[in-house]
């Protein structure tokens, strides 16, 4: 069967590198290594039921959450692949409580923060899940990296993206020059450009929020959600509710179709004043992607996610992210 010729993700990365004569190729190499890790995880996800790796591993991560077996596989795959790639000085994972050192003698000039398998509570019911990643330049001078290399604003990211494992496997990423999506052709094991220069609609038609938590939200958040469900012909409301419960899946749908996703803080003891989502592994990389695609990302008191200086590796933040006009309306209403 003849396959149509297309632009592969490797060619796209190399062509983009040529636009920057000062580039050394290290960032391109780093992304290539992440692609290999993503293909490995994708193959395992597709075989999850047959390979007997669905369900819990019996371990608990730093967040106090039970670690899924596939979570553990994804985390180990990325750590082992990236520790010897030669492009990183230090890593951090949502599943590990401390920094992750790279192999001695393989230190590079970048850092990596990643959520190995976002949405993993949906593994057993075959809902889309994904790997989210964030890349910064190191701050320290050389050798092994340190915690301070990882604790940087999202605004200073040099690359961010995710690999979505669903009906097809997609890689969506940015290096600060637009957002591009690539779909994996499993017959040849190659990602091809399928969504060039993604631009998210300025005004959405979808609302993504877990209303099961509404009784715990601040009053102004509840009022804003009610506003989005009121009739408004000019703004094409009420919005349709679409909530999967897998952040990367909800974000991907809204990125392509337009939408606003909210996970505000609530008054539950464990989440009070913070929200659920992690700044380094989820909020910051998705914020870079949405801004590159023309959208916005803020906290529920109006602060730009990309301007938050992290204080700890597993810091949580409330998140409102999606179409520009909707998020700006939320900022004016809540901030």
C-alpha positions as CSV (number, residue, x, y, z in Angstrom):
1,X,0.0,0.0,0.0
2,X,1.5,3.4,-1.0
3,X,1.7,5.9,1.8
4,X,1.4,9.7,1.0
5,X,4.5,11.7,1.3
6,X,4.5,14.1,4.2
7,X,6.6,16.2,6.5
8,X,7.9,14.0,9.4
9,X,8.4,15.5,12.8
10,X,12.2,15.0,12.5
11,X,12.3,16.9,9.3
12,X,10.2,19.7,10.8
13,X,12.5,20.0,13.8
14,X,15.6,20.1,11.5
15,X,14.0,22.7,9.2
16,X,13.1,24.8,12.2
17,X,16.6,24.6,13.5
18,X,18.0,25.9,10.2
19,X,16.0,29.1,10.8
20,X,18.3,29.8,13.8
21,X,21.9,29.7,12.7
22,X,23.1,30.0,16.3
23,X,21.4,26.8,17.2
24,X,23.6,23.9,18.3
25,X,21.1,21.1,17.6
26,X,20.9,20.1,21.3
27,X,17.2,21.1,21.5
28,X,16.5,19.2,18.4
29,X,18.3,16.1,19.8
30,X,16.3,16.4,23.0
31,X,13.0,16.5,21.2
32,X,14.1,13.5,19.1
33,X,14.8,11.5,22.3
34,X,11.3,12.4,23.7
35,X,9.8,11.2,20.5
36,X,11.4,7.8,20.9
37,X,10.2,7.6,24.5
38,X,6.7,8.6,23.3
39,X,6.6,5.9,20.7
40,X,7.7,3.3,23.3
41,X,4.9,4.4,25.7
42,X,2.4,4.5,22.8
43,X,3.1,0.9,21.9
44,X,2.7,-0.2,25.5
45,X,-0.6,1.8,25.9
46,X,-2.0,0.1,22.9
47,X,-1.1,-3.3,24.4
48,X,-2.1,-2.4,28.0
49,X,-4.9,-4.8,28.4
50,X,-3.1,-7.7,26.7
51,X,0.1,-7.0,28.6
52,X,-1.5,-7.2,32.0
53,X,-0.3,-3.8,33.1
54,X,-3.6,-2.1,33.7
55,X,-4.5,-1.2,37.3
56,X,-2.6,-0.2,40.3
57,X,1.1,-0.9,41.0
58,X,0.7,-0.7,44.8
59,X,2.9,2.4,45.1
60,X,1.9,6.0,46.0
61,X,3.5,9.1,44.4
62,X,4.5,12.3,46.1
63,X,0.9,13.7,45.5
64,X,-0.5,10.9,47.7
65,X,-2.1,9.3,44.7
66,X,-2.0,5.6,43.9
67,X,0.4,4.9,41.0
68,X,-1.0,3.0,38.0
69,X,1.2,0.3,36.5
70,X,1.2,2.0,33.2
71,X,2.2,5.3,35.0
72,X,5.2,3.5,36.4
73,X,6.2,2.1,33.0
74,X,5.9,5.6,31.3
75,X,7.9,7.3,34.1
76,X,10.7,4.7,33.9
77,X,10.8,4.8,30.1
78,X,11.3,8.6,30.0
79,X,13.8,8.6,32.9
80,X,16.0,5.9,31.4
81,X,15.8,7.3,27.9
82,X,16.6,10.9,28.9
83,X,19.2,10.3,31.6
84,X,21.8,9.3,28.9
85,X,20.7,11.5,26.1
86,X,23.4,14.1,26.8
87,X,21.1,17.1,26.5
88,X,19.8,17.4,30.0
89,X,21.4,18.4,33.3
90,X,18.5,17.4,35.6
91,X,14.9,16.2,35.4
92,X,11.8,16.2,37.5
93,X,8.7,14.0,37.2
94,X,5.2,14.3,38.8
95,X,5.7,10.8,40.1
96,X,9.0,11.4,41.9
97,X,9.3,13.5,45.1
98,X,12.8,14.9,44.3
99,X,14.9,15.9,41.4
100,X,16.1,13.2,39.0
101,X,19.8,13.3,38.2
102,X,21.2,12.4,34.8
103,X,24.0,9.9,34.1
104,X,27.3,11.3,35.2
105,X,29.3,12.4,32.1
106,X,26.1,13.0,30.1
107,X,25.2,16.4,31.4
108,X,23.7,18.9,29.0
109,X,22.3,22.4,29.0
110,X,18.6,21.8,29.4
111,X,16.1,20.7,32.0
112,X,13.1,18.5,31.7
113,X,9.9,18.5,33.7
114,X,7.3,15.9,32.8
115,X,4.0,14.3,33.7
116,X,4.6,10.8,32.3
117,X,1.0,9.8,32.0
118,X,-1.6,12.5,32.6
119,X,-5.1,11.2,33.1
120,X,-4.0,7.8,34.3
121,X,-7.1,7.3,36.4
122,X,-8.8,6.8,33.0
123,X,-6.5,4.0,31.9
124,X,-8.8,1.2,32.8
125,X,-11.7,2.7,30.9
126,X,-9.8,3.4,27.7
127,X,-10.0,7.2,27.7
128,X,-7.3,9.4,26.1
129,X,-4.2,9.9,28.3
130,X,-0.9,11.7,27.5
131,X,2.6,12.7,28.3
132,X,3.2,16.4,29.0
133,X,6.7,17.9,29.0
134,X,8.4,21.2,29.6
135,X,12.0,22.3,28.7
136,X,14.1,25.1,30.2
137,X,17.7,26.2,29.7
138,X,19.8,25.4,32.8
139,X,20.9,28.3,35.1
140,X,23.8,26.6,36.8
141,X,27.2,26.7,35.1
142,X,27.9,23.0,34.5
143,X,27.9,19.4,35.8
144,X,24.8,18.0,37.4
145,X,21.8,20.3,37.5
146,X,20.0,21.3,40.7
147,X,16.6,22.2,41.9
148,X,17.0,25.9,41.0
149,X,17.5,24.9,37.4
150,X,14.0,23.5,37.4
151,X,12.3,26.2,39.4
152,X,11.8,28.7,36.5
153,X,8.9,30.7,35.2
154,X,6.9,29.2,32.4
155,X,7.6,32.3,30.4
156,X,11.2,31.1,30.1
157,X,10.4,27.7,28.6
158,X,12.2,26.9,25.4
159,X,9.9,24.1,24.4
160,X,6.7,22.5,25.7
161,X,4.2,19.9,24.4
162,X,2.4,16.6,24.9
163,X,2.0,13.2,23.3
164,X,-1.6,12.1,23.3
165,X,-2.4,8.4,23.3
166,X,-5.9,7.9,21.9
167,X,-7.6,6.7,18.8
168,X,-4.4,7.8,17.2
169,X,-1.2,8.9,18.8
170,X,-0.4,12.6,18.4
171,X,2.5,14.8,19.4
172,X,1.8,18.5,19.8
173,X,4.6,20.9,20.7
174,X,6.0,24.4,20.4
175,X,9.5,25.8,20.5
176,X,8.2,29.4,20.6
177,X,7.4,29.6,16.9
178,X,3.8,28.4,16.8
179,X,2.1,25.1,17.7
180,X,2.3,22.1,15.4
181,X,0.7,18.7,15.7
182,X,2.0,15.4,14.3
183,X,0.1,12.1,14.0
184,X,1.9,8.7,14.4
185,X,1.6,6.3,11.4
186,X,1.9,3.0,13.3
187,X,2.7,1.1,10.0
188,X,6.0,2.9,9.6
189,X,6.5,4.2,13.2
190,X,6.8,7.8,12.1
191,X,5.0,11.0,13.1
192,X,3.7,13.1,10.2
193,X,2.7,16.8,10.3
194,X,-1.1,16.7,10.4
195,X,-2.0,20.0,12.2
196,X,0.4,22.8,11.1
197,X,0.4,26.1,12.9
198,X,-2.6,25.4,15.2
199,X,-4.7,28.5,16.1
200,X,-7.3,28.1,18.7
201,X,-10.6,30.0,18.1
202,X,-10.8,33.4,20.0
203,X,-14.2,32.6,21.3
204,X,-15.2,29.2,22.4
205,X,-18.4,27.1,22.3
206,X,-17.3,24.5,24.9
207,X,-17.1,24.6,28.7
208,X,-14.8,22.1,30.4
209,X,-15.2,21.9,34.2
210,X,-15.9,19.3,36.9
211,X,-19.2,20.6,38.2
212,X,-19.2,17.9,40.8
213,X,-16.9,20.1,42.8
214,X,-19.0,23.2,42.4
215,X,-20.2,23.2,46.1
216,X,-16.5,23.7,47.1
217,X,-15.8,26.7,44.8
218,X,-15.7,30.4,45.7
219,X,-19.0,32.1,45.0
220,X,-17.6,34.2,42.2
221,X,-16.4,31.1,40.4
222,X,-19.9,29.5,40.6
223,X,-21.4,32.8,39.3
224,X,-19.0,32.8,36.3
225,X,-19.8,29.2,35.4
226,X,-23.6,30.1,35.5
227,X,-22.9,33.1,33.3
228,X,-21.3,30.8,30.6
229,X,-24.5,28.7,30.6
230,X,-26.9,31.7,30.1
231,X,-28.4,32.6,26.8
232,X,-26.3,35.1,24.8
233,X,-26.7,35.2,21.0
234,X,-23.7,37.5,20.5
235,X,-21.4,35.1,22.4
236,X,-23.1,32.0,21.1
237,X,-24.2,30.9,24.6
238,X,-25.1,28.8,26.4
239,X,-21.9,26.8,25.9
240,X,-22.0,23.0,25.6
241,X,-20.4,21.2,28.5
242,X,-17.6,18.8,27.6
243,X,-15.5,17.3,30.4
244,X,-13.4,14.2,30.1
245,X,-11.5,14.3,33.3
246,X,-8.2,13.8,31.6
247,X,-6.5,17.2,31.4
248,X,-4.5,16.5,28.3
249,X,-7.6,15.2,26.4
250,X,-9.8,18.2,27.5
251,X,-7.0,20.6,26.6
252,X,-6.4,19.0,23.2
253,X,-10.1,19.1,22.2
254,X,-10.4,22.8,23.3
255,X,-7.1,23.7,21.5
256,X,-8.5,22.4,18.2
257,X,-12.2,23.3,18.6
258,X,-12.1,26.2,21.0
259,X,-13.1,26.0,24.6
260,X,-12.4,27.1,28.1
261,X,-11.2,24.7,30.8
262,X,-11.4,25.5,34.5
263,X,-10.0,23.8,37.5
264,X,-10.4,26.5,40.3
265,X,-9.3,26.3,43.9
266,X,-11.8,25.0,46.3
267,X,-12.3,24.8,50.0
268,X,-11.4,21.1,50.4
269,X,-8.6,20.8,53.0
270,X,-6.0,19.3,50.6
271,X,-6.6,21.8,47.9
272,X,-7.6,25.0,49.6
273,X,-6.0,28.1,47.9
274,X,-4.1,26.0,45.5
275,X,-6.2,24.0,43.1
276,X,-5.3,20.5,41.9
277,X,-3.0,20.9,38.9
278,X,0.8,21.1,39.1
279,X,2.5,24.2,37.8
280,X,5.7,22.6,36.4
281,X,4.2,19.5,34.9
282,X,0.8,20.6,33.6
283,X,-0.2,24.2,33.9
284,X,3.0,25.9,32.6
285,X,3.6,23.7,29.5
286,X,0.0,23.9,28.5
287,X,0.0,27.6,29.1
288,X,2.9,28.0,26.7
289,X,1.1,26.0,24.1
290,X,-2.2,27.9,24.3
291,X,-0.5,31.3,24.2
292,X,1.5,30.2,21.1
293,X,-1.9,29.2,19.6
294,X,-3.5,32.5,20.4
295,X,-5.2,31.6,23.7
296,X,-4.6,32.5,27.3
297,X,-4.0,30.8,30.7
298,X,-4.5,32.3,34.1
299,X,-5.2,31.4,37.7
300,X,-8.7,32.0,39.1
301,X,-7.5,35.4,40.5
302,X,-6.3,36.6,37.1
303,X,-2.5,36.0,37.3
304,X,-0.9,34.8,34.1
305,X,0.3,31.2,34.6
306,X,3.5,31.8,32.6
307,X,4.5,34.6,35.0
308,X,4.3,32.5,38.2
309,X,7.7,31.8,39.8
310,X,7.5,28.3,41.2
311,X,8.5,27.8,44.8
312,X,8.6,24.0,44.9
313,X,8.7,21.1,42.4
314,X,5.2,20.0,43.1
315,X,3.5,23.3,43.5
316,X,-0.2,23.3,42.6
317,X,-2.2,26.1,41.0
318,X,-5.8,26.9,40.0
319,X,-6.1,27.0,36.2
320,X,-8.3,28.7,33.7
321,X,-7.1,28.0,30.1
322,X,-8.4,28.2,26.6
323,X,-9.9,30.6,24.1
324,X,-8.6,34.2,24.4
325,X,-11.8,36.1,24.8
326,X,-13.3,33.7,27.3
327,X,-10.2,33.6,29.5
328,X,-10.0,37.4,29.4
329,X,-13.7,37.6,30.3
330,X,-12.9,35.3,33.3
331,X,-10.0,37.5,34.3
332,X,-12.2,40.6,34.4
333,X,-15.0,38.7,36.2
334,X,-12.8,36.9,38.8
335,X,-9.7,39.0,39.1
